[in-house]
Amino acid sequence: MPQLVPYVPGEQPKIANLVKLNTNENPYPPSPKVIAAITQAAQQGLQLYPDPDANLLREAIAAQHGLAATHVFVGNGSDEVLAHAFFAFFQQGCPLLMPDISYSFYKVYCRLYGIEARAVPLDDTLRLNVADYGGADGDAVAGVVIANPNAPTGIGLPLSDIEALLQMHPDRVVLVDEAYVDFGGQSSLGLVARYPNLLVVHTLSKSRSLAGLRIGYACGQAHLIGALERVKNSFNSYPLDRLAIAGGVAAFDDVAYFEQSRQAVMSSREGLALALEDLGFVVLPSQANFLFVRHPKHDAGELAGALRDRGVLVRHFKQPRIEQYLRISVGTPVQCDQLVLALAAHLSGYPGLGDQSARLCGVLSSGASA
């Protein structure tokens, strides 16, 4: 299928000692309870197939969010969950609405499944305006897909805006991708019981530090979950292995570690935002584990290259409207210090920047750690 343009993930470098702030991974390891659970699972039962319904994990997720297990679907990372949802709900013969600047995999799924994607422009401040999602001239739409907080901007929507979207399209699925919501956004999971057209997608890759294990899930009313199960069971009836199920259950069990880790990331994020502003960057307000920034006097591609030369990786999107922005994942305080020092060194031609660098890093190093 030569017309397909696959998703291009962030670089996973093979060079040692790079400060890796380009793929939004959690800088902290998973809970020790997760490691213990995976170790135990690896020592017994691997000769057997896993539970095809991953019931223990579904029950753990349901308990976490105050839902019934029948309102939870699990898969190999949120990308697989999204793929099944696009296949199940959006092949309607009419356009699927999504932001023009968002997670690029959405358009990949549309091309794969022959769904017309209608990109709705963010405003001039890169914010989503729900009033723009009513469709064009009364035309039918296949549904709505948004990330909240949005990626790569990090800007979140309030629940009132999510409800407006749900009420605007009562007969179509509104998919809210909440991959980053645990870092300060408002989750719409509390709306699931009230809205039969709401599907909320989460991942354990970010706030629970399990990007290497691949666990995603969706929450919605039983008829939506049933549709996802039919698609999954027509493709691969064993989506999660025993290690993933055990690790996922343990991750939800350790609430204290989850809170400690996410609070540490949010603390570093706020310190990093202040430091970057002191260096002259424009920093968008973020409710995610990354910052979206631009420098009015420096090309983003040039900055990304200069940082890489200094051993720091960030993400540069060569995409209209955002080609002058960098997406910077929030690292540990030490990693954030290294980023700021590298930028200060590169920008040292600006008056006073060299003198400021020690103060900037002092701000960051005072952040919390996990």
Rosetta blueprint (number, residue, H / E / L):
1 M L
2 P L
3 Q L
4 L L
5 V L
6 P L
7 Y L
8 V L
9 P L
10 G L
11 E L
12 Q L
13 P L
14 K L
15 I L
16 A L
17 N L
18 L L
19 V E
20 K E
21 L L
22 N L
23 T L
24 N L
25 E L
26 N L
27 P L
28 Y L
29 P L
30 P L
31 S L
32 P H
33 K H
34 V H
35 I H
36 A H
37 A H
38 I H
39 T H
40 Q H
41 A H
42 A H
43 Q L
44 Q L
45 G L
46 L L
47 Q L
48 L L
49 Y L
50 P L
51 D L
52 P L
53 D L
54 A L
55 N H
56 L H
57 L H
58 R H
59 E H
60 A H
61 I H
62 A H
63 A H
64 Q H
65 H H
66 G L
67 L L
68 A L
69 A H
70 T H
71 H H
72 V E
73 F E
74 V E
75 G E
76 N L
77 G H
78 S H
79 D H
80 E H
81 V H
82 L H
83 A H
84 H H
85 A H
86 F H
87 F H
88 A H
89 F H
90 F L
91 Q L
92 Q L
93 G L
94 C L
95 P L
96 L E
97 L E
98 M E
99 P E
100 D L
101 I L
102 S L
103 Y L
104 S L
105 F H
106 Y H
107 K H
108 V H
109 Y H
110 C H
111 R H
112 L H
113 Y H
114 G L
115 I L
116 E L
117 A E
118 R E
119 A E
120 V E
121 P L
122 L L
123 D L
124 D L
125 T L
126 L L
127 R L
128 L L
129 N L
130 V H
131 A H
132 D H
133 Y H
134 G L
135 G L
136 A L
137 D L
138 G L
139 D L
140 A L
141 V L
142 A L
143 G E
144 V E
145 V E
146 I E
147 A E
148 N L
149 P L
150 N L
151 A L
152 P L
153 T L
154 G L
155 I L
156 G L
157 L L
158 P L
159 L H
160 S H
161 D H
162 I H
163 E H
164 A H
165 L H
166 L H
167 Q H
168 M H
169 H L
170 P L
171 D L
172 R L
173 V L
174 V E
175 L E
176 V E
177 D E
178 E L
179 A L
180 Y L
181 V H
182 D H
183 F H
184 G L
185 G L
186 Q L
187 S L
188 S L
189 L H
190 G H
191 L H
192 V L
193 A L
194 R L
195 Y L
196 P L
197 N L
198 L E
199 L E
200 V E
201 V E
202 H E
203 T E
204 L L
205 S L
206 K L
207 S L
208 R L
209 S L
210 L L
211 A L
212 G L
213 L L
214 R L
215 I L
216 G E
217 Y E
218 A E
219 C E
220 G E
221 Q L
222 A H
223 H H
224 L H
225 I H
226 G H
227 A H
228 L H
229 E H
230 R H
231 V H
232 K H
233 N H
234 S L
235 F L
236 N L
237 S L
238 Y L
239 P L
240 L L
241 D L
242 R H
243 L H
244 A H
245 I H
246 A H
247 G H
248 G H
249 V H
250 A H
251 A H
252 F H
253 D H
254 D L
255 V H
256 A H
257 Y H
258 F H
259 E H
260 Q H
261 S H
262 R H
263 Q H
264 A H
265 V H
266 M H
267 S H
268 S H
269 R H
270 E H
271 G H
272 L H
273 A H
274 L H
275 A H
276 L H
277 E H
278 D H
279 L L
280 G L
281 F L
282 V E
283 V E
284 L L
285 P L
286 S L
287 Q L
288 A L
289 N L
290 F E
291 L E
292 F E
293 V E
294 R E
295 H E
296 P L
297 K L
298 H E
299 D L
300 A H
301 G H
302 E H
303 L H
304 A H
305 G H
306 A H
307 L H
308 R H
309 D H
310 R L
311 G L
312 V E
313 L E
314 V L
315 R E
316 H E
317 F L
318 K L
319 Q L
320 P L
321 R L
322 I L
323 E L
324 Q L
325 Y L
326 L E
327 R E
328 I E
329 S E
330 V L
331 G L
332 T L
333 P H
334 V H
335 Q H
336 C H
337 D H
338 Q H
339 L H
340 V H
341 L H
342 A H
343 L H
344 A H
345 A H
346 H H
347 L L
348 S L
349 G L
350 Y L
351 P L
352 G L
353 L H
354 G H
355 D H
356 Q H
357 S H
358 A H
359 R H
360 L H
361 C H
362 G H
363 V H
364 L H
365 S H
366 S L
367 G L
368 A L
369 S L
370 A L
